[in-house]
Amino acid sequence: MAKTIHPTVGHHFGDFLMCKQKAWMHYHGDPRKKMPPPINLRVMQAEGQRLETAIYKSRYEGAYKVPGIATDRRLRLEKTKEAMQRGEPAILQGYVETPLGNGTPDVMELVGLDPGSSVGHAYRVGEIKRSQTLMTAHIMQVSWYTELLEQTYNQKVTEGFFLLGTRNTQPHTENLQDHVADYKILKSALFELRDTTAAPGAHLIPACTSCDWRGVCMPNLIDTHHISLLPTLTPNHVASLHSLGHNNWQDIKQTSDPTLLEIGLSPFDIEMLRDNLKRLHNGLPPLKHQFRKDLLAESVAVSMNFPNISTARKDKKDLRPTSIYWYAGVEPHTIKILYSANAPPQINSDELLSKSLLVFFGGTDISAFTTILKHSHHNTRPKLFDIFQFIDQNVHAPIPGLELRNIIQYINKQDIDQTGQQRAWAINQVISWISASLLCSQTS
Ligand code: SF4
């Protein structure tokens, strides 16, 4: 049976610019192998959704909205066409399709009558983007929708517009003719990729941790000892190394310093590269920067239980942690948080508060702990360290996501639940993992 190649859609253009493997997977990949969006992406998607709803309300109140993606595509096509024939001033979530692919523009605004158009009117395409700045990918997406409308209805429109996540409520209009050469080159490269049966191959980039296809790519990068797991190497370095026949960590280990200097690495880069090779060979995470070896020395893993987390978020109330769990070495400890009428939450634990460095995972625990700390009467103040942020910014490992359970799954193939107790244990594991990596360095 012939393999299904999925049609080209708007996001293919941005995917191609960011990662060719991603664009290829969206054409050829098995959708059952897609991973669910991680929490950071879900938060961003929800923000995007909120922005879209707010703009639809403020700018397009009463505009015609085409039935959503759950509806049969033929009905969506028909409804869009009828709305264009009627000359609706604005059409939200219109749907257009040609043999090459399809698109669902956020907004189609009436430009005016167009005798050359088969529906009698012409529409310009608008996209709502959470981002503060206009990106090439956005322009390419709008160019694609505009081309689909032109091919389907023979309308001639040369501009598109963008409603960005900035304070400016006015749309940013772009002359698509200024980008037509780039668009043509990108579209032809994209179609060439679509028609290629072999995947271009994964390459570890920051976006991997939230990509749908990380479940397919990450194991592959590890199994093949992929060169992109070395953060010092840019795509240009990688291309030069490939041309010399150096394709994995083992090859790079054999590469001499003069060769590495020749392809553009500095002596400092080479030092970092050698450290990270050592880390990879020892199953430790490569680091993007150099740090003190004792950065996490004498640290304590801390987490909290928030029994009201789901209701508090829903009712917009304060989070009310009830217990703190912490690990010093392998020893677990629990502290009850004290609440009394009209008094802020407090703890009674000189032992925890006399530690020098408390390590948390994520801002929720840190901000709840900061409130407690503010009202504690202990003489010294421990430093608070967010290991989530540290991993996000400095660790270059093929982790299948940035949630604590993803990281622990990667480190020791174990599942954890969301209780404070389990999270404190997991943070302790993560501290050991990062500490071992910090120690695995030639320099101090
Ligand atoms: S996981 Fe990374 S390499 Fe794979 S498709 Fe996604 S972004 Fe590209």
Residues whose N, C-alpha, C, O or C-beta is under 5 A from the ligand:
A	BS01	SF4	C19 Q21 K22 A202 H203 A207 C208 C211 W213 R214 C217
